[in-house]
Amino acid sequence: HVITQNPGKVRIVFKFTNDGKADAASWAAAKQGKFWDMYQAVMSDQGAAEGYAEIAKKLELDLTRLESDMNTTEFKDQVKQNQALMKEIKVNELPTFFVNTQRHVGAQGLSRVVFEHLNLGSRKSRMFR
């Protein structure tokens, strides 16, 4: 909701740190423009039961392309880079968010913190890339 209420002011950067099937399917779905749809579905209880292939069909994704993308070294290389970044910036708990340069562990109260930073308006938002 924070993003839709503040277009162009808030950016979310998602970093995969696990090379499991759910993360790989979400990453591959992003290449077809359906990251959040896949991620939310595979992380739900129903998604766990259905599996990524059934979810991909429901999301009208190209399943052959999805599976091919899931099995590339590009994803595993990205995970390794993300793991190194997390170690470098000392992220030991998930989820961890950065609002400007301030660290927040856990999602509780995240919207409030983002709104507070937006209302301050004194600094340009800097997020990790």
C-alpha positions as CSV (number, residue, x, y, z in Angstrom):
1,H,0.0,0.0,0.0
2,V,2.9,2.3,0.7
3,I,4.0,2.0,-2.9
4,T,0.7,2.6,-4.5
5,Q,0.0,5.6,-2.3
6,N,3.4,7.1,-3.1
7,P,4.1,6.5,-6.8
8,G,7.7,7.2,-7.8
9,K,8.8,7.7,-4.2
10,V,9.2,4.1,-2.9
11,R,11.2,1.3,-4.4
12,I,11.4,-2.2,-3.3
13,V,14.5,-4.3,-4.1
14,F,14.0,-8.0,-3.4
15,K,17.1,-10.1,-2.9
16,F,16.9,-13.9,-3.0
17,T,19.2,-15.6,-0.5
18,N,17.9,-19.2,-1.0
19,D,18.1,-21.3,-4.2
20,G,15.1,-23.4,-3.4
21,K,12.3,-24.1,-5.9
22,A,9.9,-21.4,-4.6
23,D,12.6,-18.7,-5.0
24,A,13.7,-20.0,-8.4
25,A,10.1,-20.1,-9.7
26,S,9.5,-16.5,-8.4
27,W,12.8,-15.3,-10.0
28,A,12.0,-17.0,-13.3
29,A,8.4,-15.7,-13.2
30,A,9.9,-12.2,-12.9
31,K,11.4,-12.6,-16.4
32,Q,7.8,-12.9,-17.6
33,G,6.5,-10.0,-15.5
34,K,4.8,-12.0,-12.8
35,F,7.3,-12.0,-9.8
36,W,4.9,-10.9,-7.1
37,D,2.0,-13.1,-8.4
38,M,4.3,-16.2,-8.3
39,Y,6.0,-15.3,-5.1
40,Q,2.7,-14.8,-3.2
41,A,1.3,-18.0,-4.6
42,V,4.2,-20.3,-3.9
43,M,4.6,-18.8,-0.4
44,S,0.9,-19.4,0.5
45,D,-0.2,-22.7,2.0
46,Q,-2.1,-23.5,-1.1
47,G,0.9,-22.8,-3.3
48,A,3.0,-25.2,-1.4
49,A,0.4,-27.9,-2.1
50,E,0.0,-27.0,-5.8
51,G,3.6,-26.6,-6.8
52,Y,5.0,-24.0,-9.1
53,A,3.9,-25.7,-12.3
54,E,0.2,-25.5,-11.5
55,I,0.6,-21.9,-10.3
56,A,2.5,-21.0,-13.6
57,K,-0.5,-22.4,-15.6
58,K,-2.9,-20.3,-13.6
59,L,-0.8,-17.2,-14.1
60,E,-0.6,-18.0,-17.8
61,L,3.2,-18.2,-17.8
62,D,5.2,-20.1,-20.4
63,L,6.0,-23.2,-18.3
64,T,8.8,-24.4,-20.6
65,R,10.5,-21.0,-20.4
66,L,9.9,-20.8,-16.6
67,E,11.6,-24.2,-16.0
68,S,14.4,-23.3,-18.3
69,D,15.0,-20.0,-16.5
70,M,14.8,-21.8,-13.1
71,N,17.6,-24.1,-14.1
72,T,20.1,-21.6,-15.4
73,T,23.3,-20.8,-13.5
74,E,22.2,-17.1,-13.7
75,F,19.8,-17.6,-10.8
76,K,22.3,-19.5,-8.6
77,D,25.0,-16.9,-9.3
78,Q,22.5,-14.2,-8.3
79,V,21.8,-16.0,-5.0
80,K,25.5,-16.3,-4.3
81,Q,26.0,-12.5,-5.0
82,N,23.0,-11.7,-2.7
83,Q,24.4,-14.0,0.0
84,A,27.7,-12.2,-0.1
85,L,25.9,-8.8,0.0
86,M,23.9,-9.9,3.0
87,K,27.1,-11.0,4.8
88,E,28.8,-7.7,3.9
89,I,25.9,-5.5,5.3
90,K,25.5,-7.9,8.2
91,V,21.9,-9.1,7.5
92,N,21.4,-12.1,9.7
93,E,17.6,-12.2,10.0
94,L,14.9,-12.2,7.4
95,P,13.0,-10.2,6.5
96,T,15.3,-7.2,6.9
97,F,14.4,-3.9,5.2
98,F,16.4,-0.8,4.7
99,V,14.6,2.5,4.6
100,N,17.2,5.0,3.4
101,T,20.1,3.7,5.4
102,Q,18.2,2.6,8.5
103,R,17.8,-1.1,9.1
104,H,14.5,-2.7,10.1
105,V,14.2,-6.3,11.0
106,G,10.7,-7.8,10.5
107,A,7.8,-6.4,8.6
108,Q,5.8,-5.2,11.7
109,G,5.5,-1.4,11.5
110,L,7.3,-1.2,8.2
111,S,4.6,0.9,6.5
112,R,4.7,3.4,9.4
113,V,8.5,3.7,9.1
114,V,8.3,4.3,5.4
115,F,5.6,6.9,5.8
116,E,7.7,8.6,8.4
117,H,10.6,8.8,6.1
118,L,8.5,10.0,3.3
119,N,7.0,12.7,5.5
120,L,10.5,13.9,6.6
121,G,11.4,14.5,2.9
122,S,14.8,15.9,3.9
123,R,16.8,13.1,2.4
124,K,16.5,11.4,-1.0
125,S,15.8,7.7,-0.5
126,R,18.9,5.5,-0.9
127,M,18.3,1.8,-1.2
128,F,20.7,-1.1,-1.8
129,R,20.9,-2.2,-5.4
